[in-house]
């Protein structure tokens, strides 16, 4: 009977280890999905920053032209 008890114990440990491994895989998959979402958000934010910088340069150019026009009027 000792052989069967030892075998049963090993099988139970194997099942427990499998369940832990399966749970860890699920946790890692969820973490991976969160990272991918974060990467998408980062890319969107980087694009938004680039758009805002371009808009700032456009506004800066307009203001410089307006200031130049005002300086000519004051002469």
Backbone as JSON Lines, residues from 0, in Angstrom:
{"i":0,"aa":"X","n":[0.81,-1.21,0.0],"ca":[0.0,0.0,0.0],"c":[0.84,1.26,0.0]}
{"i":1,"aa":"X","n":[2.08,1.17,0.52],"ca":[2.94,2.35,0.54],"c":[3.24,2.87,-0.86]}
{"i":2,"aa":"X","n":[3.34,1.97,-1.81],"ca":[3.61,2.38,-3.19],"c":[2.44,3.19,-3.73]}
{"i":3,"aa":"X","n":[1.23,2.72,-3.45],"ca":[0.05,3.43,-3.92],"c":[-0.1,4.79,-3.23]}
{"i":4,"aa":"X","n":[0.2,4.85,-1.95],"ca":[0.12,6.11,-1.22],"c":[1.15,7.11,-1.75]}
{"i":5,"aa":"X","n":[2.35,6.62,-2.02],"ca":[3.39,7.49,-2.57],"c":[3.0,7.99,-3.95]}
{"i":6,"aa":"X","n":[2.45,7.11,-4.77],"ca":[1.99,7.48,-6.1],"c":[0.86,8.5,-6.01]}
{"i":7,"aa":"X","n":[-0.09,8.25,-5.13],"ca":[-1.2,9.17,-4.94],"c":[-0.69,10.55,-4.49]}
{"i":8,"aa":"X","n":[0.27,10.57,-3.6],"ca":[0.84,11.82,-3.11],"c":[1.52,12.58,-4.25]}
{"i":9,"aa":"X","n":[2.27,11.87,-5.07],"ca":[2.93,12.52,-6.21],"c":[1.92,13.09,-7.2]}
{"i":10,"aa":"X","n":[0.87,12.35,-7.46],"ca":[-0.16,12.82,-8.39],"c":[-0.84,14.06,-7.83]}
{"i":11,"aa":"X","n":[-1.11,14.07,-6.54],"ca":[-1.74,15.25,-5.92],"c":[-0.82,16.45,-6.0]}
{"i":12,"aa":"X","n":[0.47,16.26,-5.76],"ca":[1.43,17.38,-5.87],"c":[1.52,17.87,-7.3]}
{"i":13,"aa":"X","n":[1.49,16.93,-8.25],"ca":[1.54,17.3,-9.67],"c":[0.31,18.12,-10.05]}
{"i":14,"aa":"X","n":[-0.85,17.71,-9.59],"ca":[-2.08,18.45,-9.87],"c":[-2.02,19.85,-9.26]}
{"i":15,"aa":"X","n":[-1.54,19.95,-8.02],"ca":[-1.42,21.24,-7.35],"c":[-0.45,22.15,-8.11]}
{"i":16,"aa":"X","n":[0.67,21.58,-8.55],"ca":[1.66,22.37,-9.3],"c":[1.07,22.82,-10.63]}
{"i":17,"aa":"X","n":[0.31,21.96,-11.28],"ca":[-0.34,22.31,-12.56],"c":[-1.32,23.47,-12.35]}
{"i":18,"aa":"X","n":[-2.11,23.42,-11.3],"ca":[-3.07,24.49,-11.02],"c":[-2.35,25.81,-10.75]}
{"i":19,"aa":"X","n":[-1.26,25.76,-10.0],"ca":[-0.5,26.98,-9.73],"c":[0.09,27.54,-11.02]}
{"i":20,"aa":"X","n":[0.61,26.66,-11.85],"ca":[1.18,27.09,-13.12],"c":[0.11,27.71,-14.01]}
{"i":21,"aa":"X","n":[-1.03,27.1,-14.06],"ca":[-2.14,27.61,-14.87],"c":[-2.57,28.99,-14.38]}
{"i":22,"aa":"X","n":[-2.64,29.17,-13.07],"ca":[-3.01,30.46,-12.49],"c":[-1.95,31.52,-12.84]}
{"i":23,"aa":"X","n":[-0.69,31.16,-12.74],"ca":[0.39,32.1,-13.05],"c":[0.36,32.5,-14.51]}
{"i":24,"aa":"X","n":[0.08,31.55,-15.4],"ca":[-0.03,31.86,-16.83],"c":[-1.16,32.87,-17.06]}
{"i":25,"aa":"X","n":[-2.29,32.66,-16.41],"ca":[-3.41,33.59,-16.54],"c":[-3.03,34.98,-16.05]}
{"i":26,"aa":"X","n":[-2.3,35.05,-14.93],"ca":[-1.85,36.34,-14.41],"c":[-0.91,37.03,-15.39]}
{"i":27,"aa":"X","n":[0.01,36.28,-15.96],"ca":[0.96,36.85,-16.91],"c":[0.28,37.31,-18.19]}
{"i":28,"aa":"X","n":[-0.73,36.58,-18.64],"ca":[-1.47,36.99,-19.83],"c":[-2.22,38.29,-19.57]}
{"i":29,"aa":"X","n":[-2.81,38.43,-18.39],"ca":[-3.5,39.67,-18.04],"c":[-2.51,40.82,-17.96]}
{"i":30,"aa":"X","n":[-1.35,40.57,-17.38],"ca":[-0.31,41.6,-17.29],"c":[0.18,42.0,-18.68]}
{"i":31,"aa":"X","n":[0.33,41.04,-19.55],"ca":[0.76,41.32,-20.92],"c":[-0.28,42.18,-21.65]}
{"i":32,"aa":"X","n":[-1.54,41.86,-21.46],"ca":[-2.61,42.65,-22.09],"c":[-2.58,44.09,-21.57]}
{"i":33,"aa":"X","n":[-2.32,44.25,-20.28],"ca":[-2.24,45.6,-19.7],"c":[-1.07,46.37,-20.3]}
{"i":34,"aa":"X","n":[0.06,45.7,-20.49],"ca":[1.21,46.37,-21.11],"c":[0.91,46.78,-22.54]}
{"i":35,"aa":"X","n":[0.24,45.93,-23.26],"ca":[-0.1,46.27,-24.66],"c":[-1.03,47.46,-24.71]}
{"i":36,"aa":"X","n":[-1.98,47.51,-23.81],"ca":[-2.89,48.65,-23.74],"c":[-2.09,49.92,-23.4]}
{"i":37,"aa":"X","n":[-1.16,49.79,-22.48],"ca":[-0.31,50.92,-22.12],"c":[0.52,51.4,-23.28]}
{"i":38,"aa":"X","n":[1.03,50.47,-24.1],"ca":[1.8,50.86,-25.28],"c":[0.93,51.62,-26.26]}
{"i":39,"aa":"X","n":[-0.3,51.17,-26.45],"ca":[-1.22,51.86,-27.36],"c":[-1.5,53.26,-26.84]}
{"i":40,"aa":"X","n":[-1.71,53.37,-25.54],"ca":[-1.96,54.69,-24.96],"c":[-0.74,55.58,-25.11]}
{"i":41,"aa":"X","n":[0.44,55.02,-24.94],"ca":[1.67,55.79,-25.08],"c":[1.8,56.31,-26.51]}
{"i":42,"aa":"X","n":[1.53,55.47,-27.48],"ca":[1.62,55.89,-28.87],"c":[0.61,56.99,-29.17]}
{"i":43,"aa":"X","n":[-0.58,56.87,-28.64],"ca":[-1.6,57.9,-28.84],"c":[-1.16,59.22,-28.22]}
{"i":44,"aa":"X","n":[-0.59,59.15,-27.03],"ca":[-0.11,60.36,-26.36],"c":[1.06,60.98,-27.12]}
{"i":45,"aa":"X","n":[1.95,60.16,-27.64],"ca":[3.07,60.69,-28.42],"c":[2.57,61.39,-29.68]}
{"i":46,"aa":"X","n":[1.56,60.84,-30.32],"ca":[0.99,61.47,-31.51],"c":[0.33,62.79,-31.14]}
{"i":47,"aa":"X","n":[-0.37,62.81,-30.01],"ca":[-1.03,64.03,-29.55],"c":[-0.01,65.13,-29.26]}
{"i":48,"aa":"X","n":[1.1,64.77,-28.64],"ca":[2.16,65.74,-28.36],"c":[2.72,66.28,-29.67]}
{"i":49,"aa":"X","n":[2.96,65.42,-30.63],"ca":[3.48,65.86,-31.93],"c":[2.5,66.82,-32.6]}
{"i":50,"aa":"X","n":[1.21,66.51,-32.54],"ca":[0.19,67.39,-33.12],"c":[0.19,68.75,-32.43]}
{"i":51,"aa":"X","n":[0.26,68.74,-31.11],"ca":[0.25,70.0,-30.36],"c":[1.51,70.83,-30.63]}
{"i":52,"aa":"X","n":[2.64,70.17,-30.77],"ca":[3.86,70.91,-31.1],"c":[3.77,71.55,-32.47]}
{"i":53,"aa":"X","n":[3.2,70.85,-33.43],"ca":[3.01,71.41,-34.76],"c":[2.07,72.61,-34.71]}
{"i":54,"aa":"X","n":[1.0,72.49,-33.95],"ca":[0.05,73.59,-33.81],"c":[0.72,74.79,-33.14]}
{"i":55,"aa":"X","n":[1.56,74.54,-32.13],"ca":[2.27,75.61,-31.44],"c":[3.18,76.36,-32.42]}
{"i":56,"aa":"X","n":[3.88,75.63,-33.27],"ca":[4.75,76.27,-34.25],"c":[3.95,77.13,-35.23]}
{"i":57,"aa":"X","n":[2.79,76.66,-35.61],"ca":[1.93,77.43,-36.51],"c":[1.48,78.72,-35.84]}
{"i":58,"aa":"X","n":[1.06,78.63,-34.6],"ca":[0.61,79.81,-33.86],"c":[1.78,80.77,-33.65]}
{"i":59,"aa":"X","n":[2.95,80.22,-33.35],"ca":[4.13,81.06,-33.17],"c":[4.43,81.85,-34.44]}
{"i":60,"aa":"X","n":[4.36,81.2,-35.58],"ca":[4.59,81.88,-36.86],"c":[3.58,82.98,-37.1]}
{"i":61,"aa":"X","n":[2.33,82.72,-36.8],"ca":[1.29,83.75,-36.98],"c":[1.54,84.95,-36.08]}
{"i":62,"aa":"X","n":[1.89,84.67,-34.82],"ca":[2.17,85.76,-33.88],"c":[3.37,86.59,-34.32]}
{"i":63,"aa":"X","n":[4.4,85.93,-34.81],"ca":[5.57,86.66,-35.29],"c":[5.21,87.56,-36.46]}
{"i":64,"aa":"X","n":[4.36,87.07,-37.36],"ca":[3.92,87.91,-38.49],"c":[3.1,89.09,-38.0]}
{"i":65,"aa":"X","n":[2.21,88.85,-37.02],"ca":[1.4,89.94,-36.48],"c":[2.26,90.97,-35.77]}
{"i":66,"aa":"X","n":[3.23,90.53,-35.0],"ca":[4.13,91.45,-34.31],"c":[4.95,92.27,-35.32]}
{"i":67,"aa":"X","n":[5.4,91.62,-36.37],"ca":[6.15,92.34,-37.42],"c":[5.25,93.4,-38.07]}
{"i":68,"aa":"X","n":[3.98,93.05,-38.31],"ca":[3.05,94.01,-38.91],"c":[2.8,95.17,-37.96]}
{"i":69,"aa":"X","n":[2.68,94.9,-36.67],"ca":[2.48,95.96,-35.68],"c":[3.71,96.87,-35.6]}
{"i":70,"aa":"X","n":[4.88,96.33,-35.68],"ca":[6.09,97.13,-35.63],"c":[6.18,98.06,-36.83]}
{"i":71,"aa":"X","n":[5.73,97.58,-37.98],"ca":[5.74,98.42,-39.18],"c":[4.75,99.56,-39.06]}
{"i":72,"aa":"X","n":[3.64,99.34,-38.39],"ca":[2.62,100.38,-38.2],"c":[3.12,101.46,-37.26]}
{"i":73,"aa":"X","n":[3.94,101.12,-36.29],"ca":[4.41,102.07,-35.3],"c":[5.51,102.96,-35.86]}
{"i":74,"aa":"X","n":[6.11,102.61,-36.96],"ca":[7.22,103.4,-37.53],"c":[6.71,104.68,-38.08]}
